[in-house]
Amino acid sequence: MTDEPRWLGADELESWRTTAALLFALPAALDAQLQRDAGISHFEYLILAALSEAPERTMRMSTLAAHCEGSLPRLSQAVSRLEKRAWVRRTPDPADGRYTLAVLTGEGWDKVVATAPGHVAEVRRLVFDRTTKAQVRQLGDIAGRIMRAIDPNGC
C-alpha cells in the first residue's frame, strides 16, 4: 500500500501558483532592468555587489558562488565576462593556492556605484512599495523558513 499524496488545498494551490509565478517573474523583471540600464545580468550584478561588500572587495570563488546561489561553473562563466570588462580579476589565494579569489577592481567598484541606485529603485518599486512594514517582516520570515527547508545548513 502506498501513502496518498498530501494534495494542496484550494487556498494552498492558489498561493502556490502565485508564488511560482513570482519566482519566474521577479528575477526576469530585475534582469530586464539591469540589462536595459546597466548592460549586465542580475547574476552579474549579484557578483559585483557581493564583492563590493566583502573585506578588501575579495572573496573565494567557491564562497562567492554560494553567496550568489549559483554553481561554480556558472559563476566562472559570469566572472569571465566581468573580467573582459575589467570589473573583476581572479588571482590565486595566497593563503591556500588550491583556491581562486575574485577581486573587484576599481572599475568594477565604479560600475556597482553607478548601477546600484537604479537596481534598488526597481526592487523598491516591485517589492517594498507594494508591501506594509508588517508584510516586509513576514516576507523575510517566510523566505527564511523556506530557505532553511531547502538548505538547513545554509541560512
HELIX and SHEET records of a PDB file:
HELIX    1   1 ALA A   10  ALA A   38  1                                  29    
HELIX    2   2 HIS A   42  GLU A   53  1                                  12    
HELIX    3   3 PRO A   55  ARG A   57  5                                   3    
HELIX    4   4 MET A   61  HIS A   67  1                                   7    
HELIX    5   5 LEU A   72  LYS A   84  1                                  13    
HELIX    6   6 GLY A  106  LEU A  126  1                                  21    
HELIX    7   7 PHE A  128  ARG A  130  5                                   3    
HELIX    8   8 LYS A  133  ILE A  150  1                                  18    
SHEET    1   A 3 THR A  58  ARG A  60  0                                        
SHEET    2   A 3 THR A 100  LEU A 104 -1                                        
SHEET    3   A 3 VAL A  88  PRO A  92 -1                                        
END                                                                             
